[in-house]
Amino acid sequence: MEYLEKLYLSIEPLFEKEWFPYLKTFLIVVLIISVYQTVKRLPKLAMYPILFAGSIILLMTWVYNRNEPALISPLIDFLSYWFPSKLV
């Protein structure tokens, strides 16, 4: 744990650099591609429940935190009546 705290403190100045959001986006895209290729190798009986569960978790996070992309805001507005939300 101490190692992670030192690592975080050492890279914290990078958060304010103008290129850091691009690096973060690139790393997220690489992670998504890696996870997709790993899941793609699984049998369909295992792949679909994993993708379904991941989609539900992402959707519920968007509903709770209201940090969804602007494109799907109407859907999240519709679902926010039935699911809990941090913003009341």
Biotite code that builds the C-alpha atoms (Angstrom):
import biotite.structure as struc

atoms = struc.array([
    struc.Atom([0.000, 0.000, 0.000], chain_id="A", res_id=1, res_name="MET", atom_name="CA", element="C"),
    struc.Atom([2.811, 2.370, 0.842], chain_id="A", res_id=2, res_name="GLU", atom_name="CA", element="C"),
    struc.Atom([4.324, 1.774, -2.587], chain_id="A", res_id=3, res_name="TYR", atom_name="CA", element="C"),
    struc.Atom([1.069, 2.800, -4.294], chain_id="A", res_id=4, res_name="LEU", atom_name="CA", element="C"),
    struc.Atom([0.852, 5.980, -2.234], chain_id="A", res_id=5, res_name="GLU", atom_name="CA", element="C"),
    struc.Atom([4.402, 6.927, -3.225], chain_id="A", res_id=6, res_name="LYS", atom_name="CA", element="C"),
    struc.Atom([3.641, 6.151, -6.861], chain_id="A", res_id=7, res_name="LEU", atom_name="CA", element="C"),
    struc.Atom([0.487, 8.290, -6.772], chain_id="A", res_id=8, res_name="TYR", atom_name="CA", element="C"),
    struc.Atom([2.320, 11.214, -5.172], chain_id="A", res_id=9, res_name="LEU", atom_name="CA", element="C"),
    struc.Atom([5.104, 10.980, -7.748], chain_id="A", res_id=10, res_name="SER", atom_name="CA", element="C"),
    struc.Atom([2.743, 11.141, -10.745], chain_id="A", res_id=11, res_name="ILE", atom_name="CA", element="C"),
    struc.Atom([0.318, 13.669, -9.240], chain_id="A", res_id=12, res_name="GLU", atom_name="CA", element="C"),
    struc.Atom([2.021, 16.673, -10.945], chain_id="A", res_id=13, res_name="PRO", atom_name="CA", element="C"),
    struc.Atom([1.255, 15.070, -14.317], chain_id="A", res_id=14, res_name="LEU", atom_name="CA", element="C"),
    struc.Atom([-2.501, 15.436, -13.711], chain_id="A", res_id=15, res_name="PHE", atom_name="CA", element="C"),
    struc.Atom([-2.323, 19.150, -14.462], chain_id="A", res_id=16, res_name="GLU", atom_name="CA", element="C"),
    struc.Atom([-0.467, 18.808, -17.773], chain_id="A", res_id=17, res_name="LYS", atom_name="CA", element="C"),
    struc.Atom([-2.481, 19.612, -20.902], chain_id="A", res_id=18, res_name="GLU", atom_name="CA", element="C"),
    struc.Atom([-1.639, 16.262, -22.552], chain_id="A", res_id=19, res_name="TRP", atom_name="CA", element="C"),
    struc.Atom([-2.656, 14.080, -19.581], chain_id="A", res_id=20, res_name="PHE", atom_name="CA", element="C"),
    struc.Atom([-6.334, 13.621, -20.635], chain_id="A", res_id=21, res_name="PRO", atom_name="CA", element="C"),
    struc.Atom([-5.123, 12.321, -24.009], chain_id="A", res_id=22, res_name="TYR", atom_name="CA", element="C"),
    struc.Atom([-2.802, 9.834, -22.319], chain_id="A", res_id=23, res_name="LEU", atom_name="CA", element="C"),
    struc.Atom([-5.607, 8.718, -20.019], chain_id="A", res_id=24, res_name="LYS", atom_name="CA", element="C"),
    struc.Atom([-7.957, 8.259, -22.987], chain_id="A", res_id=25, res_name="THR", atom_name="CA", element="C"),
    struc.Atom([-5.329, 6.270, -24.873], chain_id="A", res_id=26, res_name="PHE", atom_name="CA", element="C"),
    struc.Atom([-4.753, 3.962, -21.903], chain_id="A", res_id=27, res_name="LEU", atom_name="CA", element="C"),
    struc.Atom([-8.487, 3.413, -21.478], chain_id="A", res_id=28, res_name="ILE", atom_name="CA", element="C"),
    struc.Atom([-8.866, 2.525, -25.168], chain_id="A", res_id=29, res_name="VAL", atom_name="CA", element="C"),
    struc.Atom([-5.961, 0.052, -24.924], chain_id="A", res_id=30, res_name="VAL", atom_name="CA", element="C"),
    struc.Atom([-7.548, -1.499, -21.818], chain_id="A", res_id=31, res_name="LEU", atom_name="CA", element="C"),
    struc.Atom([-10.947, -1.818, -23.520], chain_id="A", res_id=32, res_name="ILE", atom_name="CA", element="C"),
    struc.Atom([-9.401, -3.474, -26.585], chain_id="A", res_id=33, res_name="ILE", atom_name="CA", element="C"),
    struc.Atom([-7.446, -5.868, -24.372], chain_id="A", res_id=34, res_name="SER", atom_name="CA", element="C"),
    struc.Atom([-10.525, -6.830, -22.354], chain_id="A", res_id=35, res_name="VAL", atom_name="CA", element="C"),
    struc.Atom([-12.569, -7.253, -25.538], chain_id="A", res_id=36, res_name="TYR", atom_name="CA", element="C"),
    struc.Atom([-10.002, -9.577, -27.093], chain_id="A", res_id=37, res_name="GLN", atom_name="CA", element="C"),
    struc.Atom([-9.839, -11.615, -23.896], chain_id="A", res_id=38, res_name="THR", atom_name="CA", element="C"),
    struc.Atom([-13.621, -11.915, -23.643], chain_id="A", res_id=39, res_name="VAL", atom_name="CA", element="C"),
    struc.Atom([-13.899, -12.714, -27.358], chain_id="A", res_id=40, res_name="LYS", atom_name="CA", element="C"),
    struc.Atom([-11.872, -15.889, -26.838], chain_id="A", res_id=41, res_name="ARG", atom_name="CA", element="C"),
    struc.Atom([-14.351, -17.204, -24.273], chain_id="A", res_id=42, res_name="LEU", atom_name="CA", element="C"),
    struc.Atom([-17.262, -19.430, -25.240], chain_id="A", res_id=43, res_name="PRO", atom_name="CA", element="C"),
    struc.Atom([-20.439, -17.513, -26.044], chain_id="A", res_id=44, res_name="LYS", atom_name="CA", element="C"),
    struc.Atom([-22.162, -18.985, -22.995], chain_id="A", res_id=45, res_name="LEU", atom_name="CA", element="C"),
    struc.Atom([-19.610, -17.201, -20.784], chain_id="A", res_id=46, res_name="ALA", atom_name="CA", element="C"),
    struc.Atom([-19.051, -14.141, -22.972], chain_id="A", res_id=47, res_name="MET", atom_name="CA", element="C"),
    struc.Atom([-22.616, -12.817, -23.089], chain_id="A", res_id=48, res_name="TYR", atom_name="CA", element="C"),
    struc.Atom([-23.248, -12.833, -19.316], chain_id="A", res_id=49, res_name="PRO", atom_name="CA", element="C"),
    struc.Atom([-19.927, -11.043, -18.753], chain_id="A", res_id=50, res_name="ILE", atom_name="CA", element="C"),
    struc.Atom([-20.766, -8.359, -21.338], chain_id="A", res_id=51, res_name="LEU", atom_name="CA", element="C"),
    struc.Atom([-24.317, -8.044, -19.966], chain_id="A", res_id=52, res_name="PHE", atom_name="CA", element="C"),
    struc.Atom([-23.090, -7.647, -16.375], chain_id="A", res_id=53, res_name="ALA", atom_name="CA", element="C"),
    struc.Atom([-20.485, -5.085, -17.426], chain_id="A", res_id=54, res_name="GLY", atom_name="CA", element="C"),
    struc.Atom([-23.077, -3.096, -19.354], chain_id="A", res_id=55, res_name="SER", atom_name="CA", element="C"),
    struc.Atom([-25.497, -3.123, -16.421], chain_id="A", res_id=56, res_name="ILE", atom_name="CA", element="C"),
    struc.Atom([-22.760, -1.975, -14.022], chain_id="A", res_id=57, res_name="ILE", atom_name="CA", element="C"),
    struc.Atom([-21.804, 0.869, -16.377], chain_id="A", res_id=58, res_name="LEU", atom_name="CA", element="C"),
    struc.Atom([-25.432, 1.909, -16.843], chain_id="A", res_id=59, res_name="LEU", atom_name="CA", element="C"),
    struc.Atom([-26.133, 1.871, -13.099], chain_id="A", res_id=60, res_name="MET", atom_name="CA", element="C"),
    struc.Atom([-22.993, 3.932, -12.462], chain_id="A", res_id=61, res_name="THR", atom_name="CA", element="C"),
    struc.Atom([-24.185, 6.509, -14.983], chain_id="A", res_id=62, res_name="TRP", atom_name="CA", element="C"),
    struc.Atom([-27.634, 6.616, -13.379], chain_id="A", res_id=63, res_name="VAL", atom_name="CA", element="C"),
    struc.Atom([-26.268, 6.955, -9.852], chain_id="A", res_id=64, res_name="TYR", atom_name="CA", element="C"),
    struc.Atom([-23.537, 9.531, -10.551], chain_id="A", res_id=65, res_name="ASN", atom_name="CA", element="C"),
    struc.Atom([-25.243, 11.234, -13.536], chain_id="A", res_id=66, res_name="ARG", atom_name="CA", element="C"),
    struc.Atom([-21.984, 11.391, -15.482], chain_id="A", res_id=67, res_name="ASN", atom_name="CA", element="C"),
    struc.Atom([-23.268, 9.795, -18.673], chain_id="A", res_id=68, res_name="GLU", atom_name="CA", element="C"),
    struc.Atom([-22.361, 10.965, -22.183], chain_id="A", res_id=69, res_name="PRO", atom_name="CA", element="C"),
    struc.Atom([-24.693, 13.683, -23.480], chain_id="A", res_id=70, res_name="ALA", atom_name="CA", element="C"),
    struc.Atom([-25.922, 11.395, -26.259], chain_id="A", res_id=71, res_name="LEU", atom_name="CA", element="C"),
    struc.Atom([-27.695, 9.031, -23.867], chain_id="A", res_id=72, res_name="ILE", atom_name="CA", element="C"),
    struc.Atom([-28.941, 11.591, -21.327], chain_id="A", res_id=73, res_name="SER", atom_name="CA", element="C"),
    struc.Atom([-32.616, 11.090, -22.327], chain_id="A", res_id=74, res_name="PRO", atom_name="CA", element="C"),
    struc.Atom([-32.326, 7.359, -21.576], chain_id="A", res_id=75, res_name="LEU", atom_name="CA", element="C"),
    struc.Atom([-30.655, 8.028, -18.238], chain_id="A", res_id=76, res_name="ILE", atom_name="CA", element="C"),
    struc.Atom([-33.292, 10.650, -17.401], chain_id="A", res_id=77, res_name="ASP", atom_name="CA", element="C"),
    struc.Atom([-35.971, 8.039, -18.061], chain_id="A", res_id=78, res_name="PHE", atom_name="CA", element="C"),
    struc.Atom([-34.232, 5.397, -15.919], chain_id="A", res_id=79, res_name="LEU", atom_name="CA", element="C"),
    struc.Atom([-33.412, 7.774, -13.068], chain_id="A", res_id=80, res_name="SER", atom_name="CA", element="C"),
    struc.Atom([-37.032, 7.651, -11.846], chain_id="A", res_id=81, res_name="TYR", atom_name="CA", element="C"),
    struc.Atom([-36.690, 3.971, -10.896], chain_id="A", res_id=82, res_name="TRP", atom_name="CA", element="C"),
    struc.Atom([-33.072, 3.679, -9.814], chain_id="A", res_id=83, res_name="PHE", atom_name="CA", element="C"),
    struc.Atom([-31.239, 5.404, -6.945], chain_id="A", res_id=84, res_name="PRO", atom_name="CA", element="C"),
    struc.Atom([-29.284, 8.557, -7.676], chain_id="A", res_id=85, res_name="SER", atom_name="CA", element="C"),
    struc.Atom([-26.661, 10.506, -5.779], chain_id="A", res_id=86, res_name="LYS", atom_name="CA", element="C"),
    struc.Atom([-28.211, 13.763, -6.973], chain_id="A", res_id=87, res_name="LEU", atom_name="CA", element="C"),
    struc.Atom([-31.599, 14.302, -5.408], chain_id="A", res_id=88, res_name="VAL", atom_name="CA", element="C"),
])
